[in-house]
């Protein structure tokens, strides 16, 4: 699950290439119209905002050479050091989350018309809201989003994982060699079925929600032309109408699920509207599975790439929780998130004018040499791996982090038990989707000894 109920492992494949290495429309000034304070380097230190294949050398260059850089290609101040990013997350009164769900590229007129005529009025569940509204809604949702619900779901998740691994093994064994693909065979469906069950939706609609989520990712964090936005706009209208229908169904039929819990809380006097409940669904149905799909994919991609590391987990499954935190540090589902300066401020000694857009690169912070020793080394025994920023920090800390980590833990427990000799085929060749924030492996081919 992603940051709060919208977006690391807090937390994801997209149906279309959701970006381009040229970024969005260039702007040499901030939103407030001021010239950027940070020194501009024409090479951007190798940083390409929408490229996710291997952004880490560029992150290291940014930390060393220009830790707060204004990137005129996207119109954002790019912040890359751990302490700076943590401080921005923690200061919500100066650095607002109100732009966290804003489209990176402005919606075109045709997409806008489609969404307006389709009654699309969805808003962020939590991650783009600010206090006091954020405090009110989060308090209500948190009471429904409880460990008790996760505990009830755990046997269901475990059986779901086991069934999909067994099916992958059966298909792979029928071939000349034992081959499978982690994203398609395991990670794609497990978190989606979990979140649909949690909110009381029919799991037969998994493909609908995946299609809608692909469009949400493309429209919000991608770099689409006006024409490319059109099919995604239609999908977002369908998505929002489905969320409204879930709230109406909970009012009519009740039920034992998260949406019904929120409707019951509303009837008992909690200050939350139907539109706000639908917006929580809109966020949760995306964040609750896309980032976890990516977390499971990245966990198996990294841990099964090295036979010695995989053997450690096979021999001692108690090491799995620590390994998951190291996956989140080393290769989180979300590598960048956004904030907006509400007043003139300063980050890392660089003046940030009021109205400036800020890109916090957690994927860089998680490899900051000042925080993590030998940060480019993947070490499942790292003592401070849990201090990663992949779930954010402060008032917007990911509400679903426990559910995301539970699903990854179950996936690894079942995979190590069923496939003790699993390994990733050619891990260096794995490709990632293009967008501003999510680092999503397209495919993770694996093989195993009988």
C-alpha positions as CSV (number, residue, x, y, z in Angstrom):
1,X,0.0,0.0,0.0
2,X,1.2,3.4,-0.8
3,X,1.6,6.7,1.0
4,X,-1.4,6.8,3.2
5,X,-4.4,5.3,1.4
6,X,-3.3,6.5,-2.0
7,X,-0.1,5.4,-3.3
8,X,5.0,2.3,-1.3
9,X,4.9,-0.9,-0.9
10,X,1.9,1.6,1.1
11,X,2.2,0.2,-2.5
12,X,1.7,-1.7,-8.2
13,X,1.8,-2.9,-13.7
14,X,0.4,-0.1,-15.7
15,X,-1.4,-0.9,-18.9
16,X,0.3,1.9,-20.8
17,X,3.7,3.5,-20.8
18,X,2.9,6.3,-18.4
19,X,5.6,8.8,-19.2
20,X,8.5,10.0,-21.3
21,X,12.0,11.0,-20.5
22,X,11.4,14.5,-21.7
23,X,9.1,15.3,-18.8
24,X,6.1,17.6,-18.9
25,X,5.9,21.1,-20.4
26,X,9.0,23.0,-19.4
27,X,8.7,26.0,-17.1
28,X,11.6,28.2,-16.0
29,X,9.7,29.6,-13.1
30,X,7.9,28.3,-10.1
31,X,4.1,28.3,-9.6
32,X,4.5,31.7,-8.0
33,X,6.2,33.1,-11.0
34,X,9.6,33.5,-9.4
35,X,12.9,32.4,-11.0
36,X,14.2,29.2,-9.2
37,X,16.6,29.7,-6.4
38,X,18.5,26.5,-6.9
39,X,21.4,26.5,-9.4
40,X,20.4,24.9,-12.7
41,X,22.7,22.3,-14.2
42,X,22.0,21.6,-17.9
43,X,22.7,17.9,-17.5
44,X,20.4,17.6,-14.5
45,X,23.1,15.3,-13.1
46,X,21.7,12.4,-15.1
47,X,18.3,12.7,-13.5
48,X,15.4,11.8,-15.9
49,X,12.1,12.3,-14.0
50,X,10.1,9.6,-15.8
51,X,12.9,6.9,-16.3
52,X,12.8,4.1,-13.7
53,X,15.2,1.4,-15.2
54,X,18.1,2.4,-12.9
55,X,17.7,5.9,-11.5
56,X,20.0,5.3,-8.5
57,X,23.3,6.6,-10.0
58,X,21.5,9.9,-10.8
59,X,20.1,10.0,-7.3
60,X,23.6,9.7,-5.9
61,X,24.9,12.5,-8.2
62,X,22.0,14.7,-7.0
63,X,22.8,14.1,-3.3
64,X,26.4,14.8,-3.9
65,X,26.2,17.8,-6.3
66,X,22.8,19.5,-6.1
67,X,20.6,18.0,-3.3
68,X,17.9,20.6,-4.0
69,X,17.7,21.1,-7.8
70,X,15.1,23.0,-9.8
71,X,14.1,20.9,-12.8
72,X,12.5,23.2,-15.4
73,X,11.4,20.2,-17.4
74,X,8.7,19.4,-14.9
75,X,8.6,22.6,-12.9
76,X,9.6,21.0,-9.6
77,X,12.3,21.4,-7.0
78,X,13.8,18.0,-6.7
79,X,14.9,17.1,-3.2
80,X,17.2,14.0,-2.7
81,X,18.7,13.9,0.8
82,X,17.2,11.9,3.7
83,X,17.2,14.6,6.3
84,X,15.7,17.2,4.0
85,X,12.9,14.9,2.8
86,X,12.0,13.8,6.3
87,X,11.9,17.4,7.4
88,X,9.6,18.4,4.5
89,X,7.2,15.5,5.3
90,X,7.2,16.5,8.9
91,X,6.3,20.2,8.3
92,X,2.8,19.9,6.8
93,X,2.0,23.5,7.7
94,X,4.7,24.8,5.3
95,X,4.8,22.0,2.8
96,X,1.2,21.0,1.9
97,X,0.2,17.6,0.4
98,X,-2.6,19.3,-1.6
99,X,-0.7,18.6,-4.9
100,X,0.0,14.9,-4.1
101,X,-2.8,13.7,-6.4
102,X,-2.7,16.5,-9.0
103,X,-2.0,15.4,-12.6
104,X,1.7,16.0,-13.4
105,X,0.5,17.0,-16.9
106,X,-2.6,19.2,-17.1
107,X,-5.7,17.4,-18.4
108,X,-6.6,18.3,-22.0
109,X,-9.9,19.7,-23.0
110,X,-11.4,16.4,-24.3
111,X,-10.5,14.5,-21.2
112,X,-11.8,17.3,-19.0
113,X,-15.1,17.3,-20.9
114,X,-15.5,13.5,-20.6
115,X,-14.8,13.5,-16.9
116,X,-17.1,16.5,-16.2
117,X,-20.0,15.0,-18.2
118,X,-19.4,11.6,-16.5
119,X,-19.8,13.2,-13.1
120,X,-16.2,12.6,-12.0
121,X,-15.8,14.5,-8.8
122,X,-13.4,12.1,-7.0
123,X,-10.9,13.5,-4.6
124,X,-8.1,12.0,-2.6
125,X,-9.0,9.7,0.3
126,X,-6.3,11.1,2.6
127,X,-2.9,11.7,1.0
128,X,-3.8,15.1,-0.7
129,X,-6.0,16.4,2.2
130,X,-4.7,18.7,4.8
131,X,-5.7,19.3,8.5
132,X,-8.3,19.8,9.9
133,X,-10.1,17.8,7.1
134,X,-7.3,15.2,7.0
135,X,-7.3,14.7,10.7
136,X,-11.1,14.2,10.9
137,X,-11.3,11.7,8.0
138,X,-8.1,9.8,9.0
139,X,-9.4,9.3,12.5
140,X,-12.6,7.8,11.3
141,X,-11.0,5.6,8.7
142,X,-8.3,4.4,11.1
143,X,-10.9,3.0,13.4
144,X,-12.3,0.8,10.6
145,X,-8.8,0.0,9.2
146,X,-7.9,-2.2,12.1
147,X,-5.5,-5.1,12.8
148,X,-8.5,-7.2,13.5
149,X,-9.6,-6.9,9.9
150,X,-6.1,-7.9,8.8
151,X,-6.1,-10.9,11.1
152,X,-9.4,-12.1,9.6
153,X,-8.0,-11.7,6.1
154,X,-4.7,-13.5,6.8
155,X,-5.8,-17.1,6.2
156,X,-7.6,-16.0,3.1
157,X,-4.5,-14.2,1.8
158,X,-2.3,-17.3,2.6
159,X,-4.7,-19.6,0.7
160,X,-4.8,-17.2,-2.2
161,X,-1.0,-17.0,-2.4
162,X,-0.6,-20.8,-2.1
163,X,-3.2,-21.5,-4.8
164,X,-1.5,-19.1,-7.3
165,X,2.0,-20.5,-6.6
166,X,0.7,-24.1,-7.0
167,X,-0.9,-23.0,-10.3
168,X,2.4,-21.4,-11.5
169,X,4.3,-24.6,-10.5
170,X,1.9,-26.8,-12.3
171,X,2.1,-24.7,-15.5
172,X,5.8,-24.4,-15.3
173,X,6.4,-28.1,-14.7
174,X,4.4,-29.0,-17.8
175,X,7.0,-27.2,-19.8
176,X,10.4,-28.5,-20.8
177,X,11.9,-26.4,-18.0
178,X,10.4,-25.0,-14.8
179,X,9.6,-21.4,-15.6
180,X,7.1,-18.9,-14.2
181,X,6.6,-15.1,-14.1
182,X,6.0,-13.5,-10.7
183,X,4.0,-10.4,-11.7
184,X,1.5,-12.3,-13.8
185,X,1.4,-15.5,-11.9
186,X,1.3,-14.2,-8.3
187,X,1.7,-10.5,-7.6
188,X,-0.9,-9.2,-10.1
189,X,-3.9,-10.8,-8.4
190,X,-3.1,-11.4,-4.8
191,X,-3.3,-7.8,-3.5
192,X,-6.2,-6.9,-5.7
193,X,-8.3,-9.7,-4.4
194,X,-7.3,-8.8,-0.9
195,X,-8.4,-5.2,-1.3
196,X,-11.6,-6.0,-3.1
197,X,-12.5,-8.4,-0.3
198,X,-11.6,-5.7,2.3
199,X,-14.0,-3.2,0.8
200,X,-16.8,-5.6,-0.1
201,X,-16.5,-5.7,-3.9
202,X,-16.9,-8.7,-6.1
203,X,-13.5,-10.3,-6.8
204,X,-14.7,-11.2,-10.3
205,X,-14.2,-7.5,-11.1
206,X,-10.4,-7.7,-10.7
207,X,-9.7,-6.9,-14.3
208,X,-11.9,-3.8,-14.2
209,X,-10.1,-2.4,-11.2
210,X,-6.7,-3.2,-12.7
211,X,-7.7,-1.4,-15.9
212,X,-9.0,1.6,-14.0
213,X,-5.9,1.7,-11.8
214,X,-3.7,1.7,-14.8
215,X,-5.6,4.7,-16.1
216,X,-5.4,6.5,-12.7
217,X,-1.6,6.0,-12.7
218,X,-1.2,7.2,-16.3
219,X,-3.4,10.3,-15.8
220,X,-2.0,11.4,-12.5
221,X,1.8,10.6,-12.7
222,X,2.3,10.1,-16.5
223,X,3.2,12.4,-19.4
224,X,0.3,11.7,-21.8
225,X,-0.7,13.8,-24.8
226,X,-4.2,15.2,-24.9
227,X,-5.2,12.4,-27.3
228,X,-3.6,9.7,-25.1
229,X,-5.7,10.9,-22.1
230,X,-9.0,10.2,-23.7
231,X,-9.4,6.4,-23.1
232,X,-8.1,6.9,-19.5
233,X,-10.7,9.6,-18.9
234,X,-13.5,7.2,-19.8
235,X,-11.9,4.6,-17.4
236,X,-11.7,7.1,-14.5
237,X,-15.4,7.9,-14.9
238,X,-16.3,4.2,-14.7
239,X,-14.0,3.9,-11.7
240,X,-15.6,6.7,-9.8
241,X,-19.1,5.5,-10.5
242,X,-18.1,2.1,-9.1
243,X,-16.9,3.7,-5.9
244,X,-20.2,5.6,-5.5
245,X,-22.0,2.4,-6.1
246,X,-20.1,0.7,-3.3
247,X,-21.2,3.3,-0.8
248,X,-24.8,3.1,-2.0
249,X,-24.7,-0.7,-1.6
250,X,-23.3,-0.4,1.9
251,X,-26.2,1.9,2.8
252,X,-28.8,-0.5,1.3
253,X,-27.3,-3.9,2.4
254,X,-24.8,-3.3,5.2
255,X,-22.2,-6.0,5.3
256,X,-18.9,-6.9,7.1
257,X,-16.4,-4.8,5.2
258,X,-14.6,-1.5,5.4
259,X,-17.1,0.5,3.4
260,X,-20.0,-0.8,5.5
261,X,-18.0,0.1,8.6
262,X,-17.6,3.7,7.4
263,X,-21.3,3.9,6.6
264,X,-22.2,2.6,10.0
265,X,-19.8,5.1,11.6
266,X,-21.5,7.8,9.7
267,X,-25.0,6.7,10.9
268,X,-23.6,6.6,14.4
269,X,-22.6,10.3,14.2
270,X,-19.1,10.2,12.7
271,X,-18.5,13.3,10.5
272,X,-17.9,11.7,7.1
273,X,-19.9,12.2,4.0
274,X,-20.8,9.7,1.3
275,X,-18.6,11.5,-1.1
276,X,-15.7,11.3,1.3
277,X,-16.3,7.6,1.8
278,X,-16.3,7.1,-2.0
279,X,-13.1,9.1,-2.2
280,X,-11.5,6.8,0.4
281,X,-12.6,3.8,-1.8
282,X,-11.2,5.6,-4.9
283,X,-7.8,6.0,-3.2
284,X,-7.7,2.6,-1.4
285,X,-8.7,0.6,-4.4
286,X,-5.7,1.9,-6.2
287,X,-3.1,2.3,-3.4
288,X,-4.2,-0.9,-1.7
289,X,-3.1,-3.2,-4.5
290,X,-0.9,-1.4,-7.0
291,X,2.0,-0.7,-4.6
292,X,1.6,-4.1,-3.0
293,X,1.8,-5.8,-6.3
294,X,5.1,-4.0,-6.8
295,X,6.3,-4.8,-3.3
296,X,5.8,-8.5,-3.8
297,X,7.3,-8.3,-7.3
298,X,10.4,-6.4,-6.1
299,X,10.8,-8.6,-3.0
300,X,11.0,-11.8,-5.2
301,X,13.0,-10.0,-7.8
302,X,15.7,-9.0,-5.4
303,X,15.7,-11.9,-2.9
304,X,15.6,-14.7,-5.4
305,X,18.3,-13.1,-7.6
306,X,20.9,-14.3,-5.2
307,X,21.0,-18.0,-4.2
308,X,22.7,-17.3,-0.9
309,X,20.1,-14.7,0.1
310,X,17.2,-16.9,-0.9
311,X,18.7,-19.9,1.0
312,X,18.9,-17.8,4.2
313,X,15.1,-17.2,4.0
314,X,14.4,-20.8,3.2
315,X,16.4,-22.0,6.2
316,X,15.1,-19.3,8.5
317,X,11.8,-17.7,7.6
318,X,12.0,-15.4,10.7
319,X,14.4,-13.3,8.6
320,X,11.6,-12.4,6.1
321,X,10.2,-9.3,7.9
322,X,13.7,-7.7,8.0
323,X,14.2,-8.7,4.4
324,X,11.0,-6.9,3.5
325,X,12.1,-3.7,5.1
326,X,15.4,-3.9,3.2
327,X,13.4,-4.3,0.0
328,X,11.4,-1.2,0.9
329,X,14.6,0.7,1.5
330,X,16.5,-0.5,-1.5
331,X,13.7,-0.7,-4.1
332,X,10.5,0.9,-2.8
333,X,7.3,0.8,-4.9
334,X,7.1,4.6,-4.8
335,X,10.4,6.5,-5.3
336,X,9.1,10.1,-5.4
337,X,6.2,12.0,-3.9
338,X,5.0,15.6,-4.1
339,X,4.5,18.6,-1.9
340,X,3.7,22.3,-2.4
341,X,5.2,25.3,-0.5
342,X,2.5,27.4,1.2
343,X,4.9,30.1,2.1
344,X,8.5,31.2,1.4
345,X,10.7,28.5,2.9
346,X,14.1,26.9,2.8
347,X,15.2,23.3,2.1
348,X,18.8,22.3,2.5
349,X,19.9,25.9,2.4
350,X,18.0,26.6,-0.9
351,X,15.3,29.2,-0.8
352,X,11.9,27.9,-1.9
353,X,9.4,30.5,-3.0
354,X,5.8,30.3,-1.9
355,X,3.8,28.3,-4.4
356,X,6.7,26.1,-5.5
357,X,6.1,22.5,-6.4
358,X,8.4,20.0,-4.7
359,X,9.4,16.5,-5.7
360,X,10.7,14.4,-2.7
361,X,12.8,11.5,-4.0
362,X,12.5,8.9,-1.3
363,X,14.3,6.4,-3.6
364,X,17.3,8.6,-3.1
365,X,16.8,9.3,0.6
366,X,16.7,5.5,1.2
367,X,20.2,5.3,-0.2
368,X,21.6,8.4,1.5
369,X,25.2,7.6,2.8
370,X,24.6,9.9,5.8
371,X,21.8,7.6,7.0
372,X,22.6,4.1,5.7
373,X,26.0,2.5,5.8
374,X,27.0,1.1,2.4
375,X,23.6,2.1,1.0
376,X,24.1,0.5,-2.4
377,X,24.5,-2.9,-0.8
378,X,21.4,-5.0,-0.5
379,X,21.6,-6.4,3.0
380,X,18.6,-8.2,4.6
381,X,20.3,-8.0,8.0
382,X,20.7,-4.2,7.9
383,X,19.9,-3.0,11.4
384,X,18.2,0.3,10.5
385,X,16.4,-0.8,7.3
386,X,13.1,0.1,9.0
387,X,14.0,3.8,9.0
388,X,13.4,4.0,5.2
389,X,11.0,6.6,4.0
390,X,9.0,4.4,1.5
391,X,5.8,4.8,3.6
392,X,6.3,8.5,4.0
393,X,6.7,10.2,7.4
394,X,4.6,12.4,9.6
395,X,0.8,12.9,9.6
396,X,0.5,11.2,6.2
397,X,2.4,8.0,7.1
398,X,1.0,5.1,5.2
399,X,-2.2,3.9,6.9
400,X,-2.0,0.5,5.1
401,X,1.6,-0.3,5.8
402,X,0.8,-3.3,8.0
403,X,-1.5,-4.9,5.4
404,X,1.1,-4.4,2.6
405,X,3.9,-6.0,4.7
406,X,1.6,-8.8,5.8
407,X,0.9,-9.7,2.2
408,X,4.6,-9.6,1.2
409,X,5.5,-11.7,4.2
410,X,2.9,-14.4,3.3
411,X,4.1,-14.4,-0.3
412,X,7.7,-14.9,0.8
413,X,6.8,-17.6,3.4
414,X,4.8,-19.6,0.9
415,X,7.4,-19.1,-2.0
416,X,10.4,-20.1,0.1
417,X,8.5,-23.2,1.4
418,X,7.2,-24.3,-2.1
419,X,10.2,-23.2,-4.2
420,X,13.4,-23.5,-2.1
421,X,15.5,-23.4,-5.3
422,X,13.8,-20.5,-7.0
423,X,15.9,-18.0,-8.9
424,X,15.3,-14.9,-11.1
425,X,16.2,-15.3,-14.8
426,X,18.6,-12.5,-15.9
427,X,17.6,-9.9,-13.2
428,X,19.6,-7.1,-14.9
429,X,17.3,-7.3,-18.0
430,X,14.1,-6.5,-16.1
431,X,12.4,-3.4,-17.4
432,X,10.3,-0.8,-15.4
433,X,7.3,1.3,-16.4
434,X,7.9,5.0,-17.0
435,X,6.3,7.6,-14.8
436,X,7.2,10.2,-12.2
437,X,6.6,8.3,-8.9
438,X,6.2,4.5,-9.2
439,X,9.0,2.0,-9.9
440,X,7.1,-0.9,-11.3
441,X,8.8,-4.0,-12.8
442,X,7.0,-5.1,-16.0
443,X,7.9,-8.7,-15.7
444,X,9.9,-10.9,-13.3
445,X,10.7,-14.2,-15.0
446,X,11.8,-17.0,-12.7
447,X,12.8,-20.7,-12.9
448,X,13.4,-23.4,-10.3
449,X,14.9,-26.8,-9.8
450,X,12.5,-29.7,-9.4
